[in-house]
């Protein structure tokens, strides 16, 4: 699915969202919500964001790459040329895409945390695809909700692939759910189209129809 057009896929996802009653575009102030140059406004201690950000800035992408040493994949760069992030909880677990500036803020936080633990030994996941909370400087944060962050992994395990998407199953553990952002969008749209997931108005985002399954289960089918 990596040869699909991420812009077309995102457009299809927005069509789905037009049928949903999305929550208002407001986030409480937090470390991830306040990166320098972030396109948001503070109102009475709250951070107000548009549901969909304007196109991402190429200069911001270059700064992100220079400071992290990570590459912004071509499909993500193509998507952000027309859509620079969002508050809209369109992705699995109600996640929204982070603007470039917020990606850098999250990465810098992890890098600082890791530098305080120089003896941290990489721990290979059981399936051999990736390492759990060991080399966060090789992760590019791309989406978040109140409980976790989804990342692109540039230093996979022996059974993984560079650029794979790591999806949080809790605050520590992650699993591989796609080979790229484009593949992720394809998988999530397939779940929406097939009826495996539905919009839950109480939560404000889509969830698996089968309560015994998680979003990670749906994506990894």
N, C-alpha and C positions, 0 to 999 in steps of 0.2 A: 504493500500500500504506500510505500515511500515515494512513488512516482506520481501520486495524486497532487492536485493543486491545493495547497493549504488555504489560500484565500477563498477558493470556491467552497471548501469544506467549512470554513468559518462562516461564510455567508449562509450555508445550509443550517448551521447551528443557530444562527440568529433568527432564521425563519421559525425554528422550533421555539425559540425564546419569545417570539412575538405572540405565541399562544399562551404564554405563562404570565402569571401575575407576580412579577419580580419585586423583591423588597426595595425600599427606597435606597438610593446610592449614598449611604452614610456609613462611615466606619468610626469606631472610637479611636482616639489617639493612641498610638503604640509605636514601638521602635521600627516596625516594618512599614508603617504608614507615613513616615516623615523623612524620607531621603532628600538630600539637597536637590532642588530643582523639580521636585515632585509636582505634578499638575493637580493640585488640590487646594482647597481653601479651608482655613480654620474658622469655625463658627461656634462660639460658646463652648470651647473645649472639645468639639467634635471635628473630625476630618470629613469634609464633604467631597465626594468624587463623582464624576459623571459615570453613567453605566458603561460607556464605551469611550476610551481615550482616543485622541487624535493620533495620526501616524507617529511612529517612533522616530526619534531624531538620530541620524547617522552618526553625529558626533558623540551622542550618548552611548551608542553601540560601540564605537571605537574606544571610548574611555573604559567601558565595561571590559572589553577584551584586554586592553593594556594593563589594567589594574589587577585583573584576575588571572591573566595568562591563559584564559579559556577562549575558545572560538564560538561565536554565535553561529549556529548552523544555518545553512543557506535557506532552508525552508522556513525557519523562524524569522530570519531577516526579511524574507519575502512577505510573510504575513504582517510583520510589524511595519512594513512600508506603507500599508493601508490601514492598519489597526494597531495602536501602540499599547495595548493592555486594556484591562477593564476592571470594573467592580462587579459586573454582571456575573452571577454564580452559575455559569453555563456548563462547566466541566464536572467530572465525577466528584462526588462529595461536596458539591456546591463550591468548587474552587473557581477562582478567577485568575486571568493572566496578569502577571506583574509587568509594569513598565520597566524599561531598561534600568532606570535609576533605582527602583526598588529591588531589582535583581542584585545590583551591586551592594546595596545596603545589607541585604541578607547574607551575601557571600562574605562581606567584610566582618560581619558579626561572627560567623562560623570560623573564619580564619583566626580572629582574635581569640576565640574560645579554644581552638585547637592549639594555638601557640602556647597556651598556659599549661598544656599537658604534653610536653615533648616526648614522654615515654609511651604515648598512646600507640598500641600495637594494632595494625589492621586486622579486622575479623572478617573472614570470608563467609558469605551467606551459605546456607546449607546446599543450595542448588548450584553454587559456584559461579553465579552470574555477576555478583557485585560484592562490595564490602560495606558493612554496616557501620555508620558513624565513625569512620576511621580516617578518611581522606576527604573531608568536606571541601577543601580547596579545589578539588577536581570536579565538584558538582556545580552546575549552573541552575540556580533556583528560577523556575519559570511560572509557577502558579501557587496560590495559597488559599487557605480558609482560616478560620479561627483556631484550628487544631493542628495544622501541619502544612508542610510545603512539598510540592512536587518538583523534582529536579531532573536535569539531564546529566548523565554520568559519562565523564570523559576518560575515566580510568577504571574500566570494568574488570571483573574477575575473569578467570581463564575460559569460562563458558558464556561470557557476556559479549556485547558489542558496544563499541564507542558510540556515544550519543543516545544510548538507551534511556527510557523514561523510568525513573524510580518513583513509585507511588507509596505514600505512607499508609501503613496499616494500623499504626499507633504512633505515639510520640517518638519512638526510637526505630522500630523496624520498618523497612521498606521492601517492596517487591518490584521486579521488572514487569511492566504491563504493556510496553510498546517499544519499538525500535527507534522512534523519533516522535516529534510533535505531530507530524503529518499522520503517522501510523496511529497515534493516540486518537486524533480527531476522527479518523476512519472507523476505529473500533467503537468509539462512543456513539457516533452517528448510526452505526449498524445496530447498536443496542436500542437506540431511540426508535429507529425505523421498524425494528422487529417487535417492539413492545416489551422488551425485557426490562426497560426502565420507564418510569412515569414521573411526572411532576407532582411533588407533594407540596400543596399550598401552605401547610403548617410549617414546613422546614424552609420553604422558599427555593427549593432546587429539586432536581430529578434524583430518584432513588430506584434501586432494583425492585421489581414487582414482587419477587420472591424474597421475603424477609430473612430467609436463611442464607442468602447470598449477599456478598459485599460488592461494592463497585469494583474492587480489585478482581474479584471472581469473574465478574461480567467482562472486564477488559481482557482477562487472560484466557478466555475460552479458546 
